[in-house]
Amino acid sequence: IGLFKTVSFDDYGEDTTAKERYMLSHRHLLIEGWQVRFFSLFHQYIDEIRTLFAFHEDIKAHAEQLLAPANGAIKLGVHIRRGDYATWYGGKYLFSDQQYINKIRQFISLHPTERVSIWICGNDPKLNKQAYIDAFESSNLYFPNGNPGEDLCLLSLCDYL
């Protein structure tokens, strides 16, 4: 919306000298793009970055409470994202419930001697929960129905995604 000057780093391998000079000459900027790479600054400010992106304690406590039934089982978090994935990148990452179920089965087969608890997060109103219930032992299957922040916190506490 034009509130901040913006510098974009989208082109792999481009010479960024001019953009870096521009950044040094402006106090308030928005830096964007898949090719933003300032590792020295990242390491210098890692503690501040962690603090900025940390989950609030009440959200974390709620997620830990939701994960408590795992009781020693492997915690598998599944983030089912559809919405914009239907069109983004030509739908390359838009998967059906059956495709998710097949991948979950493959994961479980890698751990034949262990119990796997599955947490399915997302906001797809058309999610076929019954298909997951039919495919997996319901005592190890959870649909937390959290808001995006709660879901991301819960997923961050899982053993696998």
Secondary structure as GFF3:
##gff-version 3
##sequence-region A 1 161
A	DSSP	beta_strand	5	8	.	.	.	ID=ss1
A	DSSP	alpha_helix	17	24	.	.	.	ID=ss2
A	DSSP	beta_strand	29	32	.	.	.	ID=ss3
A	DSSP	alpha_helix	39	44	.	.	.	ID=ss4
A	DSSP	alpha_helix	46	53	.	.	.	ID=ss5
A	DSSP	alpha_helix	57	67	.	.	.	ID=ss6
A	DSSP	three_ten_helix	68	70	.	.	.	ID=ss7
A	DSSP	beta_strand	74	80	.	.	.	ID=ss8
A	DSSP	three_ten_helix	83	86	.	.	.	ID=ss9
A	DSSP	three_ten_helix	88	91	.	.	.	ID=ss10
A	DSSP	alpha_helix	97	109	.	.	.	ID=ss11
A	DSSP	beta_strand	116	122	.	.	.	ID=ss12
A	DSSP	alpha_helix	129	135	.	.	.	ID=ss13
A	DSSP	three_ten_helix	138	140	.	.	.	ID=ss14
A	DSSP	beta_strand	141	142	.	.	.	ID=ss15
A	DSSP	alpha_helix	148	156	.	.	.	ID=ss16
###
